[in-house]
Amino acid sequence: DGGITQSPKYLFRKEGQNVTLSCEQNLNHDAMYWYRQDPGQGLRLIYYSQIVNDFQKGDIAEGYSVSREKKESFPLTVTSAQKNPTAFYLCASSTWDRPQGGYTFGSGTRLTVV
Amino acid sequence: DQQVKQNSPSLSVQEGRISILNCDYTNSMFDYFLWYKKYPAEGPTFLISISSIKDKNEDGRFTVFLNKSAKHLSLHIVPSQPGDSAVYFCAASASRYGGSQGNLIFGKGTKLSVKP
């Protein structure tokens, strides 16, 4: 079955540590995205990538970094510079032409700073 | 400044009745609109979309209406079922294709509760 997989589902981080969230898709989608969800805030775009080896900052990129070395993979690193990293992180992917549904989302990773 | 607004954080409806979820947008360049449904601790799933060349799109119990002059869209669910209880996100983009113009901008969501 094609889909998009995020791991881990839950992640705990000590203050000052970097952590990397995994996102893998086997949908052959060109574009991939990272969103952050906070209570009452909706989904806010962190980074996106339209093609391998290229990515762009979204609205709230500070304190985050990404890489896109393979079409299937778009890992997100939450660095110690991110002041409020506790949130629900969602990865998504799409084709260039979205004839029907926009993005396909993963099931998310909940990151908690302890 | 929010470009996509869902002003009702929550909505409660009786099973079998109509649910109407509203969304307003400010960017006149938006021409493609979508609704997503999200359960707790899961990713959003696509529900229905509409392009600006239409004013209505229907898929089973779900209908989306677009009023371009008012920059307003709404999602109607008829009849509402308890399984429809979820958070509904409205999203918009300036293009249905890729590129920065095609990035989806999401509203804050409306939590729908359908009571048996």
Contacts between the chains, C-beta under 8 A, distances in Angstrom:
chain1	res1	chain2	res2	distance
A	4	B	43	7.9
A	6	B	43	7.8
A	9	B	41	7.9
A	30	B	98	6.8
A	31	B	98	5.4
A	33	B	103	7.6
A	35	B	106	7.7
A	40	B	9	7.0
A	40	B	108	6.2
A	41	B	108	6.2
A	42	B	6	7.9
A	42	B	89	6.6
A	42	B	106	4.8
A	42	B	107	5.7
A	42	B	108	3.8
A	42	B	109	5.6
A	43	B	44	7.5
A	43	B	89	6.7
A	43	B	106	4.1
A	44	B	106	7.7
A	45	B	103	6.3
A	45	B	105	8.0
A	48	B	103	6.3
A	50	B	98	5.3
A	50	B	99	6.6
A	56	B	100	6.7
A	58	B	103	7.5
A	88	B	41	7.8
A	90	B	43	5.5
A	90	B	44	7.4
A	92	B	43	7.5
A	94	B	98	7.3
A	95	B	98	7.9
A	96	B	97	6.0
A	96	B	98	4.1
A	97	B	96	7.2
A	97	B	97	5.8
A	97	B	98	7.7
A	98	B	32	8.0
A	98	B	96	5.2
A	98	B	97	7.2
A	98	B	102	7.4
A	99	B	96	7.6
A	100	B	46	7.3
A	100	B	49	6.8
A	101	B	34	7.2
A	101	B	46	3.4
A	101	B	49	6.6
A	102	B	34	4.8
A	102	B	36	7.7
A	102	B	46	5.8
A	102	B	49	6.7
A	102	B	91	6.7
A	102	B	93	7.9
A	102	B	104	5.8
A	103	B	46	7.5
A	103	B	104	6.4
A	104	B	46	7.7
A	105	B	36	8.0
A	105	B	43	3.2
A	105	B	44	5.1
A	105	B	45	7.1
A	106	B	43	5.2
A	107	B	41	7.6
A	107	B	42	5.4
A	107	B	43	5.0
A	108	B	41	6.7
A	108	B	42	6.8
A	108	B	43	5.4
A	110	B	41	7.1
